[in-house]
Amino acid sequence: MKKVSVIGAGSWGTALAFVLAENGHDVLIWGRRKEQTNEINKHHSNQAYLKNCTLPESLKATSNLELAVEHAEILILAVPTKGMREIGAQLNTLLQQPKILVHVSKGIEPDSLKRITEMLAEEIRPEARKALVVLSGPSHAEEVVLRHPTTVTVASADSEAAKEIQTLFMNSYFRVYTNEDVLGVELGGALKNVIALAAGITDGLEYGDNAKAALITRGLAEITRLGVKMGASPLTFSGLAGMGDLIVTANSVHSRNWKAGNMLGKGSSLEEVTEGMGMVIEGVRTTKAAHQLAKQYEVSMPLTEALYSVLFEGHEPKEAVDWLMSRGKKKEIDEFLN
């Protein structure tokens, strides 16, 4: 049995805490709001994020971050990318001994273009972190708590830490693989949100299966092109953190990014979508970062460029699609590889 604290009581943090508690670990979940942590402790539920889900009675919650840090030998960081630096800075102050830090979020910081492990490495002093691990893959929280078969991957520069986290989470319905390509796993998890937003727009425009299949396929080509140029393994993008996560996020009604795109395709403004969702839409920030990365690495990413024009330049979704379809002739495979 391990002592684990999950930092972040949203849907994904709660689902992972659910898995860890069912695996027999001593789990404490941290949330900012006392009313939420009280609900988890008294009613074994978190209705705002996971409706009709009964949490294990052994799972405890706190709104005291210091207590959560003291409790654990392993910390699972399940906060949005936007809040990762703030949490990292707080952990840097609170950590008195090195611990394994596992982040489970998917995003890239605009402007700095840092991945989450890079952000954490900047915010938390080396002597306070035993290892940095990323957990990613096709995994909707709503299905995990129903114990539906789910498969993810963990990656770390420390292979022993990755194996430890693999063992921590593995059970009959939650299967975990290891991967040494931290860069590829983080890029795949972040960039698929961009394509999922675009897929939602396609569905909102009612363009059908042909268009969506093409978008997902060409989207994976874009992700792979950029990832390989940055130094990641192309094989990672055909795995769980790439193709797997892209398929589930671009097709599921559970996906916040797909929902947001769908609303945009049906005519809502970005402001209306953001306000209506009530939860963080990682793909919006990541689209800005992906647009910047494409320029920096001189990589062709037309789908990302088209989505950027819709989100930040006021173009209509149909106008962006018309531009994509009228581009010059290309070779599919040459374009994919280069």
Buried (B, 14 or more C-beta within 10 A) or exposed (E): EBBBBBBBBBBBBBBBBBBBBBBEBBBBBBBEEEEBBEBBBEEBBBEBBBEEBEBBEEBBBBBEBEBBBBBBBBBBBBBBBBBBBEBBEBBBEBBEEBBBBBBBBBBBBBEEBBBBBBBBBBBBEEEBBBBBBBBBBBBBBBBBBBBEEBBBBBBBEBEEBBBBBBEBBBEEBBBBBBBBBBBBBBBBBBBBBBBBBBBBBBBBBEBEEEBBEBBBBBBBBBBBBBBBBBEBBBEBBBBBBBBBBBBBBBBBEBBBBBBBBBBBBBEBEBEEBBEEBEBBBBBBBBBBBBBBBBEEBEBBBBBBBBBBBBBEEEBEBEEBBEBBEEEEEEEEEEBBEE
